[in-house]
């Protein structure tokens, strides 16, 4: 809206005077048509002969509107929650996704919301859809899934700067849901499964290496004590018998371990 301080002219003042005179003649009947009530969360933009009266909104409380010359538009200043319909976007790595979100905004300047845009709510919704598509199109799928908060803040800042001239303050933007094609979901699941299997094989190989080192050290200890091998053999048999509760048949006589130990020490 322009900042020109132009009056309504001589004819305008004549019409306003006649309207005020009509109110005085028909008083107190006309008072019911002239007095309007504006709620606490509303503001009224009054037009007198097509011009915004005093360049500011009226209310809350009672306001006086002259018949024939004055019209007014009420503007709700409460926060509006608007759902962004699902948008088909193409990410930077050429993946198709459907993304929807929610934008929370409120009108902080009723005059700008009425005078600078035809339908402030529809314009804000369309701008939110366009901004969502533009911002998400510059992100990869991994960034889109991992950095929702940062992307939402970027969308909010872009929307807030664009709607400032409309008298709209964007309070919050949230990315509600991200849907990707089923084939892409299966591919990502297979990739994650392969990564987990790779980690499992690495862990198993690490365990085998540590076990082989431990067996090497154990063999060195048993080699230093000839009687240690029969005792370890008997201990293993006792453990197996305690777990499975079965009969154990010794395939070899126990004195063979003694001879093996003597040969090893003699060598």
N, C-alpha and C positions, 0 to 999 in steps of 0.2 A: 504494500500500500504506500502511496506517495505521502510525503510530509507537507504537502501544500496546504496553506492556511487560507483557503478560499471560502468565502461565505456562501450563503444560499441565495443571495441576490434580493432585490427589492420585491419581486413577485413571490419569492419564497417566504419572506417575512410577512407579506400580506396574507398568504395562505395559512401560515402558522398562527397569525393573530386571529383570523377567522375561526380556525379550529379551537383556539383557546376560548374565544368568545362563545362558541357553540357549547363548550363544556360548562361555562359559567351559566348560560341560559338554561341548560337542561340539568343543572345540579339540583338534587343529589343523585338523580337517576344515572347520569353519565359517569359518575365516579366508579361505578362497578365495571364499566368498560375500559376505564383509563388506568386503574390500579392493577398491576400485575405482581405476582409473588414469585420470587426467584429463590430456589432452594440453596442450601449451604454449599452443595457440591456443583452448582450450576453458575453460569454467567450469561447475561443477556447482552447481545450486541444490538443496539437500537439504531435504526436507520431513519433519519428525518429528511424527507424529500430525496431519498436515494443516497444520502451521505451519512457516514457513521458519526453518531453524535459523540462529541468530545474525544474521538479517537481512542476510546477505551470502553471496556465492557462494564455493564452495570450489575450490581448485586454483590452479595446475596441480600435478601430482604424484599421490601416493596419498592417498585419503580413506577413512575408515571409515564404513560404513553398517550400521546394526543391522538384522537381519532382523525382519520383521513390523511394525515401527514406522516405519521410514525408507524413503522413496522419493526418487529424485533425477531431475533433468532436465538434460541437457547442453546448453549453449548455445555455438554457434560464434561467436567474436569476429572472424573474418576479414572483410575487405571483401567485400560481396556486390554483384555487377553484375546489375542487373535491367533488362530491356528493356520499355519502355512500349509497348503495342500501338498501332497507328495510330488516332488519334482524329479524328473528324469535328468540325471547329470552324467557327464563323461569326465572322469577324473584325468589327472595328468598322465597316468600310466595306462590310459585307454581302457578303463573298466567302467561299465555301465552300472549305475546305482540309483536307487530311489530313496530320496531323503525328504523328510518332513520335519517341521519344527514349530515352535511357539514363540511369538513376539509379544512383549508387554510394553505398552506405551501409554502416555497420557498427554492431554492438551494443556499446555501451560500459558498459551496466549490465545484467548478466544477470538480476538479481532483478526489475528493472522490466519487462524484456522478457517474463518468464514470468508475473509476477503482475498486470500492468496491462493486458494485451491477450491475446486468445485465440490468434491466429496473427500474430506480428509481421511476418513477411515478406509475407503476403497483405494485411495492413492497410496496410503501407507502399506496396505496389504500387497498391492502390486509391486511396489518398490522393494518390499521384503522378499518377495519371490524372486525378483530379478537379482537382487544382491546375493541371495543364497546360492543361486546358480553360478553367478560370476565368481564368488569367492571359493566355492567348493571345486569349481573347475580348474583352479590353479593348484590343488592339493592332490597328492597321490592317495591311493586307497589305504595304505598303512598309516599315513598322517591323518587321514579322515577318521580312522578307527581309534587312533591313540591320542589325538589332540583335539577332542571335541570342545573343551573349555576355551582353548586359545582361539579356535576358529569362531566360536560363538562370540567371543569378545571382539574379534575383528569385524564380524558382521554388524554387531551393535554399534561400534564406532562409525562405520560407514553409513549406516542408517541414520544415526543421530545427527551427523553433519549434513546429510541430505534433507532431512525433515525439519531442520532448524527454522527455515523460512516459512514453514507451514504452522509454526507454533506448537510442534510436537516434540516431546522428549521421550526417547526410547530408553526404557529402564532396564530391560533384560531381553536377551535372545537365547533360546535353548534349542539345540538339535535333538529332536525327539527320538527318531528312529532312522536307521540306515539299513536298507535291504539291498542285497546283491543277488545276482542270478544263482539258481541252484547248482549249475555246472561249476561256477566259481566257488561256491561253498564246498562242493566235493573236492575240488582241486586244493583249496586251502586246508581242508581236513586231511587230505593225503599228504600234503607237505608237512603239516604239523606232526602227523603220525610217523613220517619218515625221520623227521628231526628227533623225535623222542626215541625211536628205535636206534638211531645213530648214537645218541647219548647212552642208551642202555648197553650197546655193544662196547663202547669205550670204557664204561664202568666195569663190565665183565672182564675185558682184557686187562684192565688195571688190577682187578682182583686176582686174576690168574698169575700175573707177574709177581704180585706180592706173595701169593701162595707158593710159587716156585722158589722164591728167595727164602721163605721160611723153611721149606722142605730141605733146601740145600744146607741151611744152618743146622737143622735137626740131624741130617745125615752126618755132618761133621761131628756133632756131639755124640751120636751113637757109635761112630767109628772110634772115638777115644775110650769108650767103655764097652768091652765085649759082652758083658752081662746085660747091658741096657736094651739090646734088641729083643731077646726073649721076654724080658719083663714088659716091654712095650707091646709085644704081640699078645701076651696074656691079658694085658689091660684092655686092648682093643676087643678081644673075644668076650671079656666080661661086660663091656659096654654094649656089645651086640646082643648078648644073651639077656641083659636087663631090658632092652628095648623091645625085642621081638619074642622073647620067652620061648626060644627054640633050643633044640639039642644041637650041640656043636661037636663035630667030628674032626679030630686033628688029623690032617692028611699026612703029616710028617712027624717023626719022633722028635721030642724036644731036644735030645742030645745033639742033633745035627746043628742047632744054632750055636752050641758051644764049640763044635769043631770049626764051624765057619768063622767064629770069632777068633779061634786060635790061629787059623790060617791067615786071617787078615792081619793079626798082630805080628805073626811071624814074617809075613811079606814086608 
